[in-house]
Amino acid sequence: MKSLKIALYSFALFLAAFLVFSEPDLTIESLKVKYANEQSQWLALSGGTVHIQTYGDPKEASLFLIHGSNSSLHTWHPWIEILSDQFHIVAIDMPGHGLTGGYSCNYAYDCMTTVVEEVRQKLAVAQLYIAGNSMGGGISAHYALTYPDRVKGLILLDAAGVLTDEGETDRPLAFKLAPIPVINLLFEYITPRSVVVEGTKKSISNHTLITKEMIDRYFDLNRVEGNRRATRMRFAGYAKKQPDIQAEMITVPTLILWGEEDKLIHVSSAYEWDRRLPNGRLIVYPKVGHLPMEEIPLQSATAAKSFIFEIERP
């Protein structure tokens, strides 16, 4: 009887929340005018269609940019403005994100790595540099492990994949609700703007950088059809303890960039990456949070450029 009451209460809570707070999915077509540009391409890959943007001269060194969880390729636009005159840049909306939307995928590293490799093949890029932030850092490191002959250099910005138990974090509410049964089903239907604001404020140390346009972008793109289901699936995976990436096996030159005030992945993880990587170099930025490419684009992009030039022009 008690379990029945709990089940009924949970269902009633789910129904009430759905009726009051649910927001409809947005179609990719409806958002193209606002968030696509002349550099946008949609590539037909094995699991669906993926949105990318390419910049610069394909004859130059190729730099692939991989965003973090619940973000999009737009997070890299500050870097693109600085670097596109010297590199061939490929920014990808990963499956379940941005204008890619839903994809035939479990949204784990293996699937995401396959997407990066298929994009590389489609664009006929022989070798690349790959930079990833947060989830995208984990994907980038996994790609370097899986396709070491394709990667000339790896850049990790506040990267997932190697986590320590040191230091306190203050992750957004969505991360805390992810393990709770029934409640996490609401992720597919409910995206309060307040949750987007909270997540952005916890990601960026300097709140003066947060604009209405930034919040609008996160709010809109997280409601693209298929993206919220992908979020629920990924967060269910985050709730389980995942083995660390085998950083010791990554032999390519690696630059680690980290915000000292990161509230999502504590800076101690930066030092752990640096300890484990055989060929790593670490830069920690004071008064910077989880998104160095948005918070200090000139500093972080210049570090990336110098790193690539050291390899290209020894």
C-alpha positions, 0 to 999 in steps of 0.5 A: 500500500505504501509503495502504491501511494508513493507511485501515485504521488510521483505520478501526480507530481510528474503530471502537475509539473508537466501541465504547468511547466512543459515547453514544446520542442523547437524545430531546427528549421525555425531556429536556422535564421537565428543561429545558422550562418553562411558557414553552416553545413549539415552533414549526413552521417551514419546516425543522422544529420550533424550541423557544423560550421567551417572557417578559414583556409582548408590548406591551413592546419585544421582545428576541430572544436568540441563544445560541452554538455548542453552547449553548442558550437556557438561557445567557440565563436570568440575563438573563431574570430581570433583564429580563423585567419590562421587556421582551418576551423571546424566547429561541431554541434555534437549529437543532442546539441545545438542545431544537430538535435536528436541523433541515433546515438546513446550520447556516450563517448564512443558515439561522439568520437565516431561523429568527429571521425565521420566529420573528418572523413567527410571534409577529407582532413588528413590530420587535425588538432582538437580542442574540447571544453567540459564534456567536449574535452572528454570526447576530444581526449577519447578521440585522441586515444581512439585515433592517435594517428589522426591527432597532431595536438590535443587542447583540453579546457576544463575537461571532463574525463579525469575527475578527482574527489578533491575540492568542492563543486557547486553544480547546477540544479539539473545535475543534482536532479539527474539521478532521481527517478521520475523527476529526471523524465521531466528533463524531456519536457521542462526547461525553465529559463531560471535553470538556464540562468543558474547553469550559466552563472555557475559556469562563468565567474564574471557575470558581467559577461552574461547577456540576454542573447547568451541566455536566449541561445542556451534556452532556445537550443536546449529545446531543439527537438531531440536535445532534451531527450539526449540530455536525460540520457546523458545525465543518467550516465553521469549519475553512474560512476564512469571510469576515467579516460586512460590519460596515461595512454595519450601520447600526443602533445596536450595543452590543458587550460583551466579556470581556477574558479571552475565550479563544475569541475574543480581545478584539482582535476586540471592537475590530475590531467597534467600528472597523468598525461605523458606530454601535457602542459598546464595553464591555470587562469585565476578569476576564470570559471568553466568556460575560458574560451568565452571568459578570456577568449584572447588569452586562451586562444593565444595560448592555443595558437602558440601551442599549435605553432610550436608543433607546426613550426618547430 
